[in-house]
Structure formats: C-alpha cells, structure tokens
Amino acid sequence: MVTVQMSPEVQRVLGPDGMSQASREAQHADCAACTKRITGRANVVVTGADVMRVQVWFAHPGCMPSTVTELREPSRNPTDGMRMSSLPPLPGGHGRAVLVAELETPHFFADTPETELTDVLAPYLLRQGFVPVNDTATAPPLVERWLAVPATAPGIEVGGSLLTVLDDNAEAFFTGQVFTPARWRRAALESGECTLYYGPTKLDPASRDFPAQNRLLEAATRDGRLLAARVPCMDRATLRDAAASE
C-alpha cells in the first residue's frame, strides 16, 4: 500500500474529500517526474489552484516535494493527454472487442476547494450514456451516435491503426495511433461495435501480453474505477458506403 504525504498547503487546497480521493488515486499512480510506478510513499502535488480546474499529481519523495505549484501549463483539452489500449474480446467477457481510454495524469474538477474532486471527463461521459461498471461480463449500453473508425495509414506499424473516436457531437474524443491486432479488428468490424472503457487501469498501449492486460482491466472494473459504453465501429470504406446510401 502506498503511503500518501501532503503538505499543509496541498491539504488546504484539496479539502477533506479531495484528500481522500487523492489518497485512493495514489495507489495506482506513476511519478510525474520520472514516470516510474510509485510504491512505498507518494508526495501529492497540486497545480491550477487559482482556477476552476485543479490537477493532482503524484511523485516519489526524492523526485518532487508535496506542494501547490504550476508544474507545467495545463492542457486546454484533457484528452490531449489520453492514451488508448485495445484488447480482443475478453475470455468470459461479453464478446466485444475492447478499447480502454485513460488520461496520462489525474485531472479533476471542483467548484471550490471544499467540494469533492471529480474526474474531469466523468460527468461528460455520464451525460453521453456511459455507465459505471463492476465486471467485464455484462455488456454496457450502446451509445448509438458515437463512432470508432480504425484506419491503416502510411508510417503506422503492422498491427496498428490510426483510430478516431467521435462523440455524439461529432467531436473527436480521441485521435491517434493504436495497436489493433487482427483479432481486435475482426471482432470490432464484424459486429460493428466495440466496448469503450474509461478510467485508471494502468494498461500499456504497446503491450501484447493480453492475459496481463485483461487482469488489469478486470481489477479496475471490480474496484469500480471505470465507466463504459458500447460504441459503433466501422472502417472508412463501410463509412463511405453508409454515407452514400443515405
């Protein structure tokens, strides 16, 4: 178990609820300075204390003190720091190919320092139709107006795709290169949908160790850390055909 250390100024900014949430998040955190997994002790670092959005970071005691600081300029769009992992249908799962989205660093929102911090994307995803999940065997609801589009492109390694995920407003939730093995593409395109999970899992987007990735995902769902929905999925050719037939 990671022991969490917070300076008095960090405690004042976070308040009791924020301190409690930060302590939970620290159990699955990487160091903001050296990027290595934190074990033993974690210092809590807060940025953006003078604005409506605060970011909570974690660091090894030897890498960074617990303080309120401007560690770096916050991104205008929190999804700029998002990573996306893919998994073929899970053994014992509900039969859909899987995408797992996770912000590189914790990013929370609070109206005042006294209110509970909330993951910055969670309210938006809940409004869009995502739901909390506690197992991978139950299929989450379908969000019909979302769309995942994997595509091959020059410069992308074999087994990878340029993936775009659009939300209900046709705005990009994610765009970037994603490792999409043949089993993932076949399952996603044949069924016309995949399951998108969001939340802290510590999956490695480059990993080919699917059993280990599955265990991380299942542990995160059991702990109640994730939101999920089924998302329509089609390649560009199918998308063009669908548009032409309308």
C-alpha positions as CSV (number, residue, x, y, z in Angstrom):
1,M,0.0,0.0,0.0
2,V,1.3,3.5,-0.9
3,T,1.6,5.9,2.0
4,V,0.5,9.4,0.9
5,Q,2.2,12.6,2.0
6,M,0.5,16.0,1.6
7,S,1.9,19.4,2.6
8,P,-0.3,21.7,4.6
9,E,-0.9,23.9,1.6
10,V,-1.9,20.9,-0.5
11,Q,-4.3,19.8,2.2
12,R,-5.9,23.3,2.3
13,V,-6.5,23.3,-1.5
14,L,-7.9,19.7,-1.6
15,G,-10.0,19.7,1.5
16,P,-11.1,16.5,3.2
17,D,-12.9,14.9,0.3
18,G,-10.1,15.8,-2.1
19,M,-7.5,14.4,0.2
20,S,-9.4,11.2,0.5
21,Q,-9.8,10.9,-3.3
22,A,-6.1,11.7,-3.9
23,S,-5.1,9.0,-1.4
24,R,-7.1,6.5,-3.4
25,E,-5.7,7.6,-6.7
26,A,-2.1,7.4,-5.4
27,Q,-2.4,3.6,-5.0
28,H,-2.3,3.3,-8.9
29,A,-0.1,6.3,-9.8
30,D,3.1,6.9,-11.8
31,C,5.6,9.5,-10.7
32,A,5.0,12.9,-12.5
33,A,8.8,13.5,-12.6
34,C,10.4,10.2,-13.5
35,T,7.2,8.4,-14.8
36,K,8.0,5.2,-12.9
37,R,5.4,3.4,-10.9
38,I,5.1,4.6,-7.3
39,T,5.5,2.2,-4.4
40,G,6.1,2.9,-0.8
41,R,5.5,6.7,-0.4
42,A,3.9,9.3,-2.7
43,N,4.0,13.1,-2.5
44,V,0.9,14.9,-3.7
45,V,1.4,17.8,-6.0
46,V,-1.4,20.2,-7.0
47,T,-1.4,22.6,-9.9
48,G,-4.0,25.1,-11.1
49,A,-5.2,26.0,-7.5
50,D,-6.3,29.5,-8.6
51,V,-8.6,28.3,-11.3
52,M,-11.7,26.1,-11.5
53,R,-9.8,23.1,-12.6
54,V,-7.1,21.6,-10.4
55,Q,-4.7,18.8,-11.4
56,V,-3.5,16.3,-8.8
57,W,-0.1,14.7,-9.5
58,F,2.0,12.2,-7.6
59,A,5.7,11.9,-7.2
60,H,8.4,9.9,-5.4
61,P,9.6,11.9,-2.3
62,G,13.1,12.0,-3.9
63,C,11.7,13.4,-7.2
64,M,9.4,16.2,-6.1
65,P,8.1,17.8,-2.8
66,S,4.4,17.9,-1.9
67,T,3.4,21.4,-2.9
68,V,1.0,23.6,-4.8
69,T,2.7,24.7,-7.9
70,E,2.5,25.3,-11.6
71,L,4.3,22.1,-12.7
72,R,3.5,22.8,-16.3
73,E,0.9,24.6,-18.4
74,P,-2.3,22.6,-18.1
75,S,-3.7,21.3,-21.4
76,R,-6.7,23.1,-22.8
77,N,-8.2,19.8,-23.8
78,P,-7.6,17.0,-21.2
79,T,-8.0,14.4,-23.9
80,D,-4.7,15.7,-25.4
81,G,-3.0,13.6,-22.7
82,M,-5.1,10.4,-23.3
83,R,-3.7,7.0,-24.1
84,M,-5.8,4.3,-25.7
85,S,-5.3,0.5,-25.4
86,S,-7.1,-2.3,-27.3
87,L,-7.9,-5.8,-26.4
88,P,-9.5,-8.6,-28.4
89,P,-12.8,-10.0,-26.8
90,L,-12.1,-11.0,-23.2
91,P,-12.3,-14.6,-22.1
92,G,-15.5,-14.8,-20.2
93,G,-16.4,-11.3,-21.4
94,H,-19.4,-10.2,-23.4
95,G,-17.9,-10.8,-26.8
96,R,-17.0,-7.3,-28.0
97,A,-13.6,-6.0,-28.9
98,V,-12.3,-3.6,-26.2
99,L,-10.9,-0.1,-26.1
100,V,-9.6,1.3,-22.9
101,A,-9.1,5.1,-22.6
102,E,-7.1,6.6,-19.7
103,L,-5.7,10.1,-19.1
104,E,-1.9,10.1,-18.7
105,T,-2.2,12.1,-15.4
106,P,-5.1,12.6,-13.0
107,H,-7.2,15.6,-14.0
108,F,-10.0,16.6,-11.6
109,F,-12.6,19.4,-11.5
110,A,-14.0,21.2,-8.4
111,D,-16.2,24.3,-7.9
112,T,-14.4,25.2,-4.7
113,P,-11.5,23.5,-2.8
114,E,-14.1,22.3,-0.3
115,T,-16.1,20.2,-2.8
116,E,-15.2,16.6,-3.8
117,L,-12.9,16.5,-6.8
118,T,-14.4,14.7,-9.8
119,D,-12.6,13.2,-12.8
120,V,-12.8,15.9,-15.4
121,L,-14.3,13.7,-18.1
122,A,-16.7,11.6,-16.0
123,P,-19.7,14.0,-15.9
124,Y,-19.5,14.4,-19.7
125,L,-19.3,10.7,-20.3
126,L,-22.2,10.0,-18.0
127,R,-24.3,12.6,-19.9
128,Q,-23.4,10.8,-23.1
129,G,-24.7,7.5,-21.9
130,F,-21.7,5.8,-20.3
131,V,-22.4,3.9,-17.1
132,P,-20.3,2.7,-14.1
133,V,-19.3,-0.9,-14.5
134,N,-18.2,-3.6,-12.0
135,D,-17.5,-6.5,-14.3
136,T,-16.4,-7.2,-17.9
137,A,-19.0,-10.0,-18.5
138,T,-22.0,-7.6,-18.7
139,A,-22.4,-5.6,-21.9
140,P,-22.8,-1.9,-21.2
141,P,-25.4,0.2,-23.1
142,L,-24.8,1.2,-26.7
143,V,-24.2,4.9,-27.4
144,E,-25.5,4.9,-31.0
145,R,-24.3,8.4,-32.0
146,W,-20.6,7.7,-31.1
147,L,-18.3,6.2,-33.7
148,A,-14.9,4.5,-33.7
149,V,-13.1,4.4,-37.0
150,P,-9.8,2.4,-37.3
151,A,-7.8,3.0,-40.4
152,T,-4.4,1.9,-41.8
153,A,-2.1,4.8,-42.8
154,P,1.5,5.2,-44.1
155,G,4.0,5.0,-41.4
156,I,1.9,3.0,-39.0
157,E,3.5,-0.3,-38.0
158,V,1.8,-3.6,-38.9
159,G,-0.9,-4.4,-36.3
160,G,-1.6,-0.7,-35.7
161,S,-4.3,1.7,-36.8
162,L,-5.0,5.4,-36.8
163,L,-8.0,5.4,-34.6
164,T,-10.6,8.2,-34.3
165,V,-13.4,8.1,-31.8
166,L,-16.1,10.7,-32.3
167,D,-18.7,11.6,-29.7
168,D,-22.4,12.5,-30.0
169,N,-21.5,16.0,-31.3
170,A,-19.1,14.6,-34.0
171,E,-16.2,15.9,-32.0
172,A,-13.0,13.9,-31.5
173,F,-12.9,12.1,-28.2
174,F,-9.6,10.5,-29.3
175,T,-7.4,10.6,-32.4
176,G,-4.1,8.7,-32.5
177,Q,-2.2,5.6,-33.3
178,V,-3.4,2.5,-31.5
179,F,-2.2,-1.1,-31.6
180,T,-5.1,-3.0,-33.1
181,P,-4.3,-6.7,-33.6
182,A,-6.1,-8.7,-36.3
183,R,-8.4,-10.3,-33.7
184,W,-9.5,-6.9,-32.5
185,R,-10.2,-5.5,-35.9
186,R,-12.1,-8.7,-37.0
187,A,-14.3,-8.7,-33.9
188,A,-14.9,-5.0,-34.0
189,L,-15.7,-4.7,-37.7
190,E,-17.8,-7.9,-38.0
191,S,-20.0,-6.9,-35.0
192,G,-20.0,-3.3,-36.0
193,E,-19.2,-2.1,-32.4
194,C,-16.7,-2.3,-29.6
195,T,-16.7,-1.6,-25.9
196,L,-15.0,1.6,-24.7
197,Y,-13.9,1.7,-21.1
198,Y,-12.6,4.9,-19.5
199,G,-10.7,5.3,-16.2
200,P,-7.5,4.4,-14.4
201,T,-6.3,1.0,-15.3
202,K,-2.5,1.3,-16.0
203,L,-2.8,-0.7,-19.2
204,D,0.2,-0.5,-21.5
205,P,-1.0,0.5,-25.0
206,A,2.0,-1.2,-26.6
207,S,1.7,-4.5,-24.7
208,R,1.0,-7.7,-26.5
209,D,0.5,-9.6,-23.2
210,F,-3.3,-9.8,-23.3
211,P,-3.7,-12.0,-20.2
212,A,-1.9,-9.4,-18.1
213,Q,-3.8,-6.6,-19.7
214,N,-7.1,-8.4,-19.1
215,R,-6.2,-8.8,-15.4
216,L,-5.6,-5.1,-15.1
217,L,-8.9,-4.3,-16.8
218,E,-10.9,-6.7,-14.7
219,A,-9.3,-5.4,-11.4
220,A,-10.2,-1.9,-12.4
221,T,-13.8,-2.9,-13.1
222,R,-14.1,-4.8,-9.8
223,D,-12.8,-1.7,-7.9
224,G,-15.5,0.5,-9.6
225,R,-13.0,2.7,-11.3
226,L,-14.4,2.6,-14.8
227,L,-17.2,3.9,-17.0
228,A,-18.1,2.0,-20.2
229,A,-20.4,2.0,-23.2
230,R,-20.6,0.1,-26.5
231,V,-19.6,2.3,-29.4
232,P,-20.4,1.7,-33.1
233,C,-17.2,0.8,-35.1
234,M,-16.6,0.7,-38.8
235,D,-13.8,1.2,-41.3
236,R,-13.6,4.1,-43.7
237,A,-15.0,2.0,-46.7
238,T,-18.0,1.0,-44.7
239,L,-18.5,4.6,-43.5
240,R,-18.4,5.9,-47.1
241,D,-20.9,3.2,-48.3
242,A,-23.2,4.1,-45.4
243,A,-23.0,7.8,-46.2
244,A,-23.6,7.2,-50.0
245,S,-26.8,5.1,-49.2
246,E,-28.4,7.9,-47.2
